[in-house]
């Protein structure tokens, strides 16, 4: 599964769209070795940021000891040349990073801390080659600085580290083969550990002894728990054993966690230490407890601040979770926010009095003591008042730009934080700021002109604030649906890249190599489905791209949302039935072996698609397969809630839980009128309803084991589709009330994302599905309000309407999170074109004959 940090990798190469990391614009800093012709008898390949050279014989070992050469970006050019000469001389396969720029990015503060030192990797075939390489390379690279490779064993004091590992490629997760042939996961850990069955080569024994030797001195703190990890080090809650005082311990790894200026974590920690000493005596910053170097790492211990971060306090008090709560609590929240900003301004002016200002003002780094006093923590961006540079590290949403110094920089940071407190919607420029500050004025009881002043404080004084054309399309009193539709369609076409093999449309990434692809939810099939549904023209080159993409995929998944069944559905809708049926035949064996039961990837979605194709083709074998699947799933849900699967999303909600499976049973009940299927649907849906809870603001959320969610993806609102249809056949006053509460939840005032499965568009789709919004004034008014609020998220791409993907980091066209999903949700609302995802309403023919409804 993707972690939040994973999305950052896909934001490096393009400032507008999600992009593969290997497309990072580093041509000007490419290593000469990256373009060098390999010697005869060698094969050169590229994978991501890496270049691999491998002798044709003996080839690359499946697994074995790896030598990691960890150096700084400044030393990488010379190190690669030295390793090249050694490896070629001894027929040793090796990988190296392709440029100085990617070396910096690989060791950046937000990079994967387990791979940050992997700038060069050698693959010795046996212990003899390992011993020879360590000896020769140590002599060649002695003294070269570089970060410690987490999970590696440092060889002597140089930049070489070793670990036993699988030879990683571009495929699935790496595994090791034990002596008896068993495959076990090859997991990287922070500390060196060799497989239990593997003897340690003699050359590494002194290194292991050195690793286990106690470091010089003793760190006088006991760590209680980790608060945060970055590539530069960790932040820990600890106890000072000398005094019993609770402290926060900030760790910095030498040469690791580089910022945009190339400074490492130790340099930044030293700057923070100097700033705290300069501010000594002020109660606006933590007191310094001590600085220690232990095991080569630097540790700064500071006073633990009792209280709550501004981020946590604002999240608890934020009133825009519902219209009712906003009406009751907006005034009190406004007074609290303004008072907090005033106190924070006073604290920042106290820093000015000592000659310092901050470059970043993040709500996580502002603490409120129980008595209300403001304390500033994490002063890594503290700099001299005269410094007008943007910080080299920090969240762009909370940092001062280039050209501001002193009080002007502080005023800008306070304005950014003010906007965040009132409306924490990610934005991409002055035009969107105009829309958001106007929304703040219209939502809170603020002094006249407050929003205008906020906008003025956030925009350059020498340039007019541009008009938000994208937001204006949606914010109009009566939105012009044809204009919105045409602009969205044009924006999707503008994003198309039919010349690329990896994607036709940019999407939110779903894995290390997945950034568009052919699948229905996040790739081309879903976008073409959406364009077709709204009657937009689809160039033949798009269809040709889709066909070629599934042909290239040698190990496709069979699922509806993530595999060939979804592509087959789209192709059939577009009039390519023969191609669609070929895909169904291609994945028939794989589909029969699917154990996952859900709608998105598993058996329920596949069975629904089989029923559809059985109906339109008359192929009874497809229907028989679907019925066998349904009987198996009915027995599964009868035995209790779905069990979680390792590495998979929580099995709850429309896409992954009982609600999606209930749609299959409801479809079969529609066809057969057999009450058995209605009972099964009732049971399956009940497992998800049992996990729902009513919040104090009147919203219903589903607990997925970690979070309480309202979305289509793993949340409560996705249950509305199956629940609404079940109630048609089996009225139940209590569940009818639940459905009403779900619809109320869809009217949320604030939603962070705009997309279909985890954002505002999903709420619009549920509201549209409750009836006929064209004929229902109340429903129409509710939908119009949500459309107006989509203006907060709307952006422009080449002058056309577009929407950001998940986390709002970059624009995306995909159905699940981007423009295509918004397009379908609005089409459903304005034109009644039916469910936004296939098979959400068993009565609806799901465009079985491929025509627009």
C-alpha positions in Angstrom: 0.0 0.0 0.0 1.1 3.6 -0.6 2.1 5.6 2.4 1.7 9.4 2.5 5.5 9.7 2.1 5.3 7.7 -1.1 3.3 10.4 -2.9 6.1 12.9 -2.4 8.3 10.9 -4.7 5.8 11.4 -7.5 5.9 15.2 -7.0 9.6 15.7 -7.7 9.7 15.6 -11.5 6.7 17.8 -12.4 5.3 20.8 -10.6 1.8 20.3 -12.0 1.1 16.6 -12.6 2.0 13.4 -10.7 5.1 12.0 -12.5 7.4 9.0 -12.3 10.5 9.8 -10.3 12.8 8.7 -13.1 11.5 11.6 -15.2 13.2 14.0 -12.8 14.8 16.8 -14.9 18.4 16.1 -14.2 19.9 16.2 -17.7 22.3 19.0 -16.7 23.8 17.0 -13.9 24.0 13.5 -15.4 27.1 11.5 -14.7 29.4 10.9 -17.6 29.3 7.2 -16.6 25.5 7.1 -17.1 26.0 7.6 -20.9 29.2 5.6 -21.2 29.2 2.6 -23.6 29.7 -0.6 -21.6 32.7 -2.8 -22.5 32.2 -5.8 -24.7 30.5 -8.6 -23.0 28.5 -6.4 -20.7 24.8 -5.4 -20.7 23.6 -1.9 -19.7 20.1 -1.3 -18.5 18.2 1.6 -16.8 15.6 1.3 -14.1 14.3 4.4 -12.5 17.1 6.6 -11.4 19.5 3.7 -11.7 22.0 2.4 -14.3 22.9 -1.3 -14.1 25.9 -2.9 -15.7 26.1 -6.7 -15.7 28.6 -9.0 -17.3 26.9 -11.4 -19.8 28.6 -14.3 -17.8 28.1 -15.2 -15.0 25.2 -12.7 -14.9 23.5 -11.2 -11.9 23.1 -13.4 -8.8 19.6 -13.9 -7.5 20.6 -13.0 -4.0 23.8 -12.5 -2.0 25.9 -10.0 -0.2 25.6 -6.5 -1.5 28.2 -3.7 -1.2 26.6 -0.3 -0.8 28.9 2.7 -1.5 27.4 5.6 0.4 29.0 9.0 -0.4 27.8 12.5 -0.6 26.6 14.0 -3.9 29.8 15.9 -4.2 31.8 12.7 -4.2 29.5 10.5 -6.3 31.1 11.2 -9.7 34.6 10.1 -8.6 33.2 7.2 -6.6 31.2 5.9 -9.6 34.3 6.1 -11.9 36.4 4.2 -9.3 33.8 1.5 -8.8 33.3 1.1 -12.6 37.0 0.4 -13.1 37.1 -2.1 -10.3 33.8 -3.9 -11.2 34.7 -4.2 -14.9 38.2 -5.5 -14.1 36.7 -8.2 -11.9 33.4 -8.9 -13.8 31.3 -7.7 -10.9 27.7 -6.5 -11.6 26.9 -3.1 -10.2 24.3 -0.3 -10.1 24.8 3.4 -9.7 22.7 6.5 -9.5 22.5 8.4 -12.8 23.1 12.0 -11.7 24.3 14.3 -9.0 20.7 15.7 -8.8 19.1 12.3 -8.2 21.8 11.6 -5.6 20.7 14.7 -3.7 17.0 13.7 -4.1 17.7 10.1 -2.9 19.2 11.5 0.2 16.7 14.3 0.8 15.1 14.9 4.1 11.8 13.3 3.0 13.4 10.4 1.0 13.2 6.8 2.1 15.7 6.5 4.9 16.3 2.9 4.1 17.6 3.6 0.6 19.2 7.0 1.0 22.7 5.7 1.1 22.3 3.4 -1.9 24.1 5.5 -4.5 26.3 2.6 -5.8 25.5 -1.1 -5.2 27.8 -4.0 -6.2 26.7 -7.6 -6.5 29.7 -9.9 -5.7 29.0 -13.5 -6.7 30.6 -15.1 -3.7 32.6 -14.5 -0.5 35.9 -14.4 -2.4 34.6 -11.6 -4.7 33.1 -9.8 -1.6 36.5 -9.9 0.3 38.4 -8.7 -2.8 36.0 -5.8 -3.5 35.9 -4.6 0.1 39.7 -4.6 0.3 40.3 -2.8 -3.0 37.5 -0.3 -2.7 38.3 0.6 0.9 41.8 1.6 -0.3 40.3 3.6 -3.2 37.5 5.3 -1.3 39.0 5.7 2.1 37.8 8.8 3.8 35.0 9.6 1.4 32.1 11.0 3.5 28.6 9.6 3.3 25.5 8.7 5.3 25.2 5.5 7.2 23.2 2.9 5.3 20.4 1.8 7.7 20.2 -1.9 7.9 23.8 -2.3 6.5 27.0 -3.3 8.2 29.6 -0.6 7.9 33.0 -1.9 6.7 35.7 -0.3 8.8 35.3 3.4 8.8 34.8 4.0 5.1 31.8 4.6 2.9 31.2 0.8 2.3 28.4 -1.1 3.9 27.2 -4.6 3.3 24.0 -6.5 3.7 22.6 -9.8 2.4 19.7 -9.2 0.1 17.7 -10.2 -3.0 18.8 -8.5 -6.2 16.1 -6.0 -6.6 14.6 -5.2 -10.0 11.4 -3.5 -11.0 9.0 -6.3 -10.1 7.2 -7.3 -7.0 8.5 -7.1 -3.4 12.0 -8.8 -3.0 12.2 -12.3 -1.5 15.1 -14.5 -0.3 15.4 -18.2 -1.0 16.4 -20.3 2.0 18.6 -23.4 1.5 15.6 -25.6 1.4 14.0 -23.5 -1.4 11.5 -21.6 0.7 10.8 -18.0 -0.3 10.8 -15.5 2.6 10.3 -11.7 2.4 13.4 -9.6 2.2 12.6 -6.8 4.5 14.9 -3.9 5.2 15.3 -3.0 8.9 17.0 -0.1 10.7 19.6 -2.4 12.2 21.9 -4.9 10.5 20.6 -8.4 10.5 21.7 -11.4 8.5 19.4 -14.4 7.8 19.6 -17.0 10.5 20.7 -19.7 8.1 23.6 -17.7 6.6 27.2 -17.8 8.0 29.0 -14.5 8.2 32.0 -14.2 5.9 35.2 -13.8 7.7 35.9 -10.4 6.2 32.8 -9.0 8.0 33.5 -10.4 11.5 35.5 -7.4 12.7 32.7 -5.1 11.3 30.1 -7.0 13.3 32.2 -6.8 16.5 32.6 -3.0 15.9 28.9 -2.7 15.5 28.2 -4.4 18.8 30.9 -2.6 20.7 29.5 0.1 23.0 30.0 3.6 21.6 32.2 6.1 23.3 30.3 7.8 26.1 26.8 7.3 27.1 23.6 9.0 26.0 22.0 10.1 29.3 18.4 9.6 28.0 16.0 6.8 27.9 13.8 6.9 24.8 10.1 6.3 25.6 8.7 6.4 22.1 9.4 7.8 18.6 7.4 10.8 17.6 8.6 11.1 14.0 11.2 9.7 11.5 12.7 11.4 8.5 15.8 10.5 6.5 17.7 13.0 8.5 16.9 11.3 11.9 14.2 10.8 14.4 12.4 12.8 17.0 11.8 11.0 20.3 10.1 11.5 23.6 12.7 10.6 26.3 13.5 10.9 29.9 16.7 12.5 31.2 18.1 9.8 33.6 20.1 12.4 35.5 17.1 14.5 36.5 14.0 12.5 35.6 12.8 15.3 33.4 10.9 14.5 30.2 12.5 15.8 27.1 12.2 15.8 23.4 15.3 14.3 21.7 16.0 15.4 18.2 18.4 13.2 16.2 20.5 14.2 13.2 22.4 11.7 11.0 25.6 13.1 9.4 25.4 13.6 5.6 21.7 12.5 5.6 18.5 14.4 5.1 19.7 17.0 2.6 17.7 20.1 2.0 17.4 22.1 -1.2 20.7 23.8 -0.5 22.5 20.5 0.1 22.8 21.0 3.9 22.4 17.9 6.0 20.5 17.2 9.2 23.5 17.9 11.4 24.0 21.3 10.0 20.3 22.2 10.5 20.4 20.8 14.1 23.4 23.0 14.8 21.5 26.0 13.4 18.5 25.2 15.6 20.7 24.8 18.6 22.3 28.2 18.0 18.9 29.8 17.6 17.7 28.3 20.9 20.8 29.6 22.6 20.3 33.0 21.1 16.7 32.9 22.4 17.6 31.6 25.8 15.4 33.0 28.5 12.3 33.4 26.3 9.3 31.3 27.3 8.2 31.3 23.7 10.7 28.5 22.8 11.8 25.3 24.5 14.7 25.4 26.9 17.8 23.5 25.7 18.7 20.6 27.9 21.9 19.4 26.2 23.7 18.4 23.0 25.4 15.0 22.6 27.2 13.0 19.9 26.5 9.3 20.3 27.4 6.6 17.8 28.2 9.3 15.3 24.7 10.8 15.5 24.0 14.2 17.0 21.3 14.6 19.6 19.7 17.8 20.8 17.6 17.5 23.9 15.1 20.2 24.6 12.3 20.8 27.1 9.2 18.8 26.5 6.3 21.3 26.1 3.2 20.3 27.9 0.2 21.2 25.8 -1.3 20.7 22.4 0.0 21.5 18.9 -2.0 24.1 17.0 -2.7 21.4 14.4 -4.4 19.2 16.9 -6.2 22.0 18.7 -7.6 23.4 15.4 -8.7 19.9 14.2 -10.7 19.4 17.4 -12.3 22.9 17.3 -12.7 23.3 13.5 -16.5 24.0 13.0 -16.9 23.3 9.3 -17.4 19.6 9.6 -21.2 20.2 9.2 -23.4 23.2 8.5 -25.1 22.8 11.8 -21.9 22.8 13.7 -20.7 25.8 11.7 -23.8 27.7 12.6 -23.3 27.0 16.3 -19.6 27.1 16.7 -18.2 29.4 14.0 -18.3 32.5 16.1 -16.5 30.9 19.1 -13.9 29.4 16.7 -13.4 32.7 15.0 -12.7 34.4 18.3 -10.3 31.6 19.4 -8.4 31.6 16.0 -8.0 35.4 16.0 -6.8 35.4 19.6 -4.3 32.6 18.9 -3.0 34.4 15.8 -2.6 37.6 17.9 -0.7 35.6 20.6 1.4 34.0 17.9 2.3 37.3 16.4 3.5 38.6 19.8 5.7 35.5 20.1 7.2 36.0 16.7 7.9 39.6 17.5 9.8 38.5 20.5 12.0 36.4 18.2 12.5 39.6 16.2 13.8 41.3 19.3 16.6 38.8 19.4 17.4 39.3 15.7 15.6 36.1 14.3 12.6 35.3 12.2 11.2 32.0 11.0 11.1 30.7 7.4 8.3 28.2 8.1 5.4 28.5 10.4 3.7 25.1 10.5 0.8 24.4 12.8 2.5 21.2 14.0 5.3 23.4 15.3 3.2 25.8 17.3 2.3 24.5 20.8 -0.4 25.9 23.1 0.4 25.4 26.8 -2.5 24.6 29.1 -2.6 28.3 30.2 -2.8 29.4 26.6 0.7 30.6 26.1 2.2 30.0 22.7 5.5 28.1 22.3 7.4 27.7 19.0 9.2 24.3 18.5 11.4 23.0 15.7 13.3 26.2 14.8 15.3 24.6 12.0 14.2 27.5 9.7 15.1 30.2 12.1 17.3 32.7 10.3 18.6 36.3 10.6 16.1 39.1 10.2 18.0 40.4 7.2 17.8 37.0 5.4 15.3 37.3 2.5 15.7 33.7 1.1 13.0 31.2 1.2 13.8 28.3 3.6 15.6 25.4 2.1 13.3 23.0 3.9 9.6 23.2 4.8 6.1 22.7 3.7 5.4 25.1 0.8 2.0 25.8 2.2 3.5 27.3 5.3 6.8 28.9 4.2 7.7 32.4 3.2 8.8 33.0 -0.4 12.0 34.6 -1.6 12.3 38.3 -1.3 10.7 38.8 2.2 12.7 39.6 5.3 12.0 40.4 8.9 8.5 41.6 9.7 7.3 41.2 6.2 8.2 37.5 6.1 6.5 37.0 9.5 3.4 38.8 8.4 3.2 36.6 5.3 3.6 33.4 7.5 0.8 34.6 9.8 -1.5 35.3 6.9 -0.8 31.8 5.5 -1.6 30.3 8.9 -4.7 32.4 9.2 -6.1 31.0 6.0 -5.2 27.5 7.1 -7.0 28.0 10.4 -10.2 29.1 8.6 -10.2 27.0 5.5 -7.3 24.4 5.2 -7.7 23.8 1.4 -4.5 23.3 -0.6 -4.0 26.1 -3.2 -1.8 26.6 -6.2 -1.5 30.4 -6.7 -3.0 33.8 -6.2 -6.1 33.1 -8.3 -7.2 30.4 -5.9 -6.4 32.6 -3.0 -9.0 35.0 -4.2 -11.7 32.2 -4.1 -10.6 30.9 -0.7 -10.4 34.2 1.1 -13.8 35.1 -0.3 -15.1 31.8 1.1 -13.6 32.6 4.5 -15.4 36.0 4.5 -18.7 34.2 3.6 -18.4 31.4 6.2 -17.2 33.1 9.4 -18.4 36.1 11.4 -15.3 38.2 10.6 -14.8 42.0 10.5 -15.7 43.7 7.2 -12.9 43.5 4.7 -11.1 40.7 6.6 -10.9 38.4 3.5 -9.7 41.2 1.3 -7.0 42.2 3.7 -5.9 38.5 4.0 -5.7 38.3 0.2 -3.7 41.5 0.0 -1.3 40.1 2.6 -0.7 36.9 0.6 -0.3 38.4 -2.9 2.5 40.4 -4.4 1.7 44.1 -4.0 3.1 45.0 -7.4 0.9 42.6 -9.4 -2.9 42.3 -9.7 -4.5 39.2 -8.3 -5.6 37.1 -11.3 -9.2 36.0 -11.7 -10.1 32.4 -10.8 -11.7 31.3 -14.0 -11.8 27.7 -12.9 -13.5 28.5 -9.6 -15.9 30.9 -11.2 -17.4 28.2 -13.4 -18.5 26.3 -10.3 -19.3 29.2 -8.0 -21.9 30.9 -10.2 -25.3 31.1 -8.6 -26.7 28.8 -11.3 -23.7 26.8 -12.6 -23.6 26.4 -16.4 -23.3 22.7 -16.7 -22.6 22.5 -20.4 -19.7 25.0 -19.9 -18.4 23.1 -16.9 -18.6 19.8 -18.8 -16.9 21.1 -21.9 -14.1 22.7 -19.9 -13.5 19.5 -17.9 -13.5 17.4 -21.0 -11.1 19.8 -22.7 -8.9 19.7 -19.6 -8.8 15.9 -19.7 -7.9 15.9 -23.4 -5.2 18.4 -22.7 -3.6 16.0 -20.2 -3.5 13.1 -22.6 -0.2 11.7 -23.7 -0.9 8.9 -26.2 2.8 8.8 -27.1 3.8 7.5 -23.7 3.6 3.8 -22.9 3.2 4.1 -19.2 0.1 6.3 -19.1 -2.5 7.8 -21.3 -3.7 10.2 -18.6 -2.0 11.3 -15.5 -3.4 9.7 -12.3 -2.8 9.5 -8.6 0.0 6.9 -8.1 -1.0 3.6 -6.6 2.3 1.8 -6.4 6.0 2.2 -7.1 5.5 2.0 -10.9 1.7 2.8 -11.2 0.9 6.3 -12.4 -2.0 6.1 -14.8 -1.8 2.7 -16.6 -4.8 1.1 -18.1 -7.0 0.2 -15.2 -10.5 1.5 -14.5 -10.1 3.3 -11.2 -6.8 5.1 -11.6 -6.0 4.6 -15.3 -7.1 5.1 -18.9 -10.2 2.8 -18.9 -12.0 4.8 -16.3 -11.2 8.1 -18.0 -12.6 6.8 -21.3 -15.6 5.5 -19.5 -16.3 8.9 -18.1 -15.8 10.7 -21.4 -18.2 8.3 -23.1 -20.8 8.7 -20.4 -21.0 12.4 -20.9 -21.1 12.1 -24.7 -17.6 13.4 -25.4 -15.7 12.3 -28.4 -13.0 9.7 -27.9 -10.2 9.7 -30.4 -9.4 6.3 -31.9 -5.8 6.7 -30.7 -7.0 6.6 -27.1 -8.7 3.2 -27.7 -5.6 2.0 -29.6 -3.5 3.0 -26.6 -5.7 1.1 -24.2 -5.6 -2.1 -26.3 -1.8 -1.8 -26.6 -1.4 -1.2 -22.9 -3.2 -4.4 -21.8 -1.3 -6.3 -24.5 2.0 -5.1 -22.9 0.9 -6.1 -19.4 2.3 -9.6 -19.0 0.9 -10.1 -15.5 -2.4 -8.2 -15.4 -4.9 -8.3 -12.5 -8.3 -9.6 -13.3 -10.3 -7.2 -11.1 -13.1 -4.7 -12.1 -11.4 -1.5 -10.8 -7.8 -2.5 -11.1 -7.6 -5.1 -13.9 -8.9 -6.6 -17.1 -12.6 -6.8 -16.2 -12.8 -3.0 -15.9 -10.9 -2.6 -19.2 -13.3 -5.1 -20.9 -16.3 -3.2 -19.7 -15.0 0.1 -21.1 -14.1 -1.4 -24.4 -17.5 -3.0 -24.8 -19.1 0.4 -24.0 -17.0 1.9 -26.7 -18.2 -0.6 -29.3 -15.2 -3.0 -29.2 -17.0 -6.1 -28.0 -14.6 -8.6 -29.6 -11.6 -7.1 -27.9 -13.6 -7.0 -24.7 -14.5 -10.7 -24.9 -10.8 -11.6 -25.7 -9.8 -9.8 -22.4 -12.4 -11.8 -20.5 -11.1 -15.0 -21.9 -7.5 -14.0 -21.2 -8.2 -13.5 -17.5 -10.7 -16.3 -17.0 -8.3 -18.6 -15.2 -6.9 -15.8 -13.1 -10.4 -14.6 -12.2 -11.4 -18.1 -11.1 -8.5 -18.2 -8.6 -9.2 -14.8 -7.1 -9.7 -15.1 -3.3 -10.3 -11.5 -2.5 -14.1 -11.1 -2.2 -14.6 -7.4 -2.8 -16.0 -5.1 -5.5 -12.8 -3.2 -6.5 -10.3 -6.0 -7.0 -12.0 -9.2 -6.2 -14.7 -11.7 -6.9 -17.8 -9.6 -6.4 -16.7 -7.1 -9.1 -15.7 -9.8 -11.4 -19.0 -11.7 -10.9 -21.1 -8.5 -11.6 -19.2 -8.0 -14.8 -19.7 -11.6 -15.8 -23.4 -11.3 -15.3 -23.5 -8.2 -17.5 -21.6 -9.9 -20.3 -23.7 -13.0 -19.9 -26.8 -10.9 -20.5 -25.5 -9.0 -23.5 -23.8 -12.0 -25.2 -26.0 -14.9 -24.1 -22.9 -16.8 -22.8 -24.4 -19.0 -20.1 -21.0 -20.1 -18.8 -20.3 -16.6 -17.6 -23.5 -16.5 -15.7 -22.7 -19.9 -14.2 -19.3 -18.7 -13.0 -20.9 -15.6 -11.5 -23.5 -17.8 -9.6 -20.8 -20.1 -8.2 -18.9 -17.0 -7.0 -22.0 -15.5 -5.5 -22.8 -18.7 -3.6 -19.2 -18.8 -2.2 -19.4 -15.2 -1.2 -22.8 -15.7 0.5 -21.3 -18.4 2.6 -18.4 -16.2 3.4 -20.4 -13.2 4.6 -22.7 -15.5 6.5 -19.7 -16.7 8.6 -19.1 -13.2 9.9 -17.3 -9.9 8.9 -14.6 -10.1 6.3 -11.1 -10.9 7.6 -8.3 -8.4 6.9 -5.7 -9.5 4.3 -2.0 -8.6 4.7 -1.0 -5.6 2.8 -4.5 -4.9 1.5 -6.9 -2.1 2.4 -9.3 -2.6 5.3 -12.1 -4.9 4.1 -14.9 -2.4 4.9 -17.2 -0.2 2.8 -18.3 0.0 -0.8 -15.0 -0.9 -2.6 -13.4 -3.4 -0.2 -16.2 -4.5 2.2 -19.6 -6.1 2.5 -21.5 -3.2 0.9 -19.8 -3.9 -2.5 -20.5 -7.6 -2.2 -24.2 -6.8 -1.4 -24.5 -5.2 -4.8 -23.9 -8.6 -6.4 -26.5 -10.2 -4.3 -29.0 -7.4 -5.0 -28.3 -7.9 -8.7 -29.1 -11.6 -8.5 -32.2 -10.9 -6.5 -33.4 -8.5 -9.3 -32.9 -11.2 -11.8 -34.2 -14.2 -9.9 -36.5 -12.8 -7.2 -35.0 -15.4 -4.9 -35.1 -14.1 -1.3 -31.9 -16.0 -0.6 -30.0 -13.3 -2.3 -31.8 -10.5 -0.5 -30.9 -12.2 2.8 -27.3 -12.4 1.8 -27.3 -8.7 0.8 -28.8 -7.8 4.1 -26.1 -9.7 6.0 -23.2 -8.4 3.9 -24.3 -4.8 4.2 -25.0 -5.3 7.9 -21.3 -6.0 8.5 -20.4 -2.5 7.3 -23.3 -0.8 9.0 -22.2 -2.3 12.3 -18.9 -0.5 12.0 -20.6 2.9 11.6 -20.9 5.5 14.4 -22.8 8.8 14.7 -20.6 11.8 15.5 -21.8 14.7 17.6 -22.2 16.8 14.5 -24.7 14.4 13.1 -22.4 12.8 10.6 -22.2 9.1 10.2 -18.7 7.6 9.7 -17.3 4.1 9.3 -14.4 2.9 11.4 -11.9 1.1 9.2 -9.7 0.0 12.0 -7.6 3.2 12.0 -9.8 6.1 10.9 -13.4 7.2 11.0 -14.3 7.9 7.4 -17.3 9.3 5.5 -16.1 8.6 1.9 -17.0 6.1 -0.8 -13.6 4.5 -0.3 -13.8 2.7 3.0 -16.3 5.1 4.5 -20.0 5.5 5.3 -21.3 7.3 2.3 -20.4 4.5 -0.1 -23.0 2.3 1.8 -25.8 4.5 0.5 -26.0 2.7 -2.9 -26.6 -0.8 -1.6 -28.7 0.4 1.4 -31.0 2.5 -0.8 -31.7 -0.5 -3.1 -32.1 -2.9 -0.2 -34.7 -0.7 1.3 -36.7 -0.8 -1.9 -37.2 -4.5 -1.3 -37.0 -4.7 2.4 -38.3 -1.5 4.1 -36.8 -0.9 7.6 -37.5 2.4 9.5 -34.2 2.2 11.4 -32.1 1.7 8.2 -34.1 4.3 6.4 -33.0 6.7 9.1 -29.4 5.6 8.6 -29.7 6.4 4.9 -31.0 9.8 5.8 -28.0 10.3 8.0 -25.7 9.3 5.3 -27.2 11.8 3.0 -26.8 14.4 5.7 -23.1 13.4 5.9 -22.8 14.1 2.1 -23.6 17.8 2.8 -20.3 18.3 4.6 -19.2 21.9 4.5 -15.4 21.2 4.5 -13.9 18.2 2.6 -10.1 18.1 2.0 -10.1 16.4 -1.4 -12.3 16.9 -4.4 -12.3 13.5 -6.0 -14.9 10.7 -6.3 -13.8 8.0 -4.0 -12.3 10.1 -1.2 -13.7 13.6 -1.7 -16.5 16.0 -2.4 -17.4 14.6 -5.8 -18.4 11.4 -4.0 -20.8 13.2 -1.8 -22.4 14.9 -4.8 -22.7 11.5 -6.5 -24.6 10.0 -3.5 -26.9 13.0 -3.3 -27.6 12.7 -7.0 -28.4 9.0 -6.6 -31.1 9.5 -4.0 -33.7 10.6 -6.4 -34.2 12.8 -9.5 -32.4 16.0 -8.7 -33.8 17.7 -11.8 -37.3 17.4 -10.2 -36.5 17.8 -6.5 -35.9 21.4 -5.5 -34.4 20.5 -2.1 -32.0 17.9 -3.5 -31.1 20.3 -6.3 -30.3 23.0 -3.8 -28.1 20.7 -1.8 -26.2 19.6 -4.8 -25.8 23.2 -6.1 -24.2 24.1 -2.7 -21.7 21.3 -3.0 -20.9 22.3 -6.6 -20.2 25.8 -5.4 -17.8 24.4 -2.8 -16.0 22.5 -5.6 -14.8 25.9 -6.6 -12.4 25.7 -3.6 -10.6 22.8 -5.3 -10.9 23.7 -9.0 -7.7 24.5 -10.9 -6.8 25.3 -14.4 -4.7 23.2 -16.8 -3.8 25.0 -20.0 -6.8 27.3 -19.6 -9.2 24.4 -18.9 -10.9 23.1 -15.8 -9.0 20.4 -13.9 -8.9 18.9 -10.4 -6.1 17.6 -8.2 -5.7 14.0 -7.3 -5.4 12.5 -3.8 -3.8 14.8 -1.2 -4.2 17.7 -3.7 -0.5 17.6 -4.5 -0.8 17.4 -8.2 -3.5 17.4 -10.9 -4.9 14.1 -12.0 -7.3 12.9 -14.7 -8.3 9.5 -13.2 -11.8 8.4 -12.2 -11.1 7.6 -8.6 -9.4 10.9 -7.5 -9.2 13.3 -10.4 -11.0 15.2 -13.1 -12.8 12.2 -14.6 -14.5 11.3 -11.3 -15.6 14.9 -10.8 -17.0 14.9 -14.4 -19.1 11.8 -13.8 -20.4 13.0 -10.4 -21.5 16.3 -11.9 -23.0 14.5 -15.0 -25.0 12.3 -12.6 -26.2 15.4 -10.7 -27.0 17.7 -13.7 -28.2 15.1 -16.2 -29.2 12.1 -14.2 -26.8 9.9 -16.2 -26.9 7.1 -13.7 -24.4 5.7 -11.2 -20.9 7.0 -11.2 -19.3 3.6 -10.9 -20.5 0.4 -12.6 -23.2 -1.7 -10.9 -24.0 0.7 -8.0 -27.7 0.4 -8.8 -28.8 -3.1 -9.8 -31.9 -1.6 -11.6 -29.7 0.5 -13.9 -28.5 -1.4 -17.0 -24.9 -0.2 -16.5 -24.8 1.0 -20.1 -25.1 -2.7 -21.1 -25.4 -2.0 -24.7 -22.7 0.7 -24.7 -24.9 3.7 -25.4 -25.2 6.9 -23.4 -28.1 7.0 -20.9 
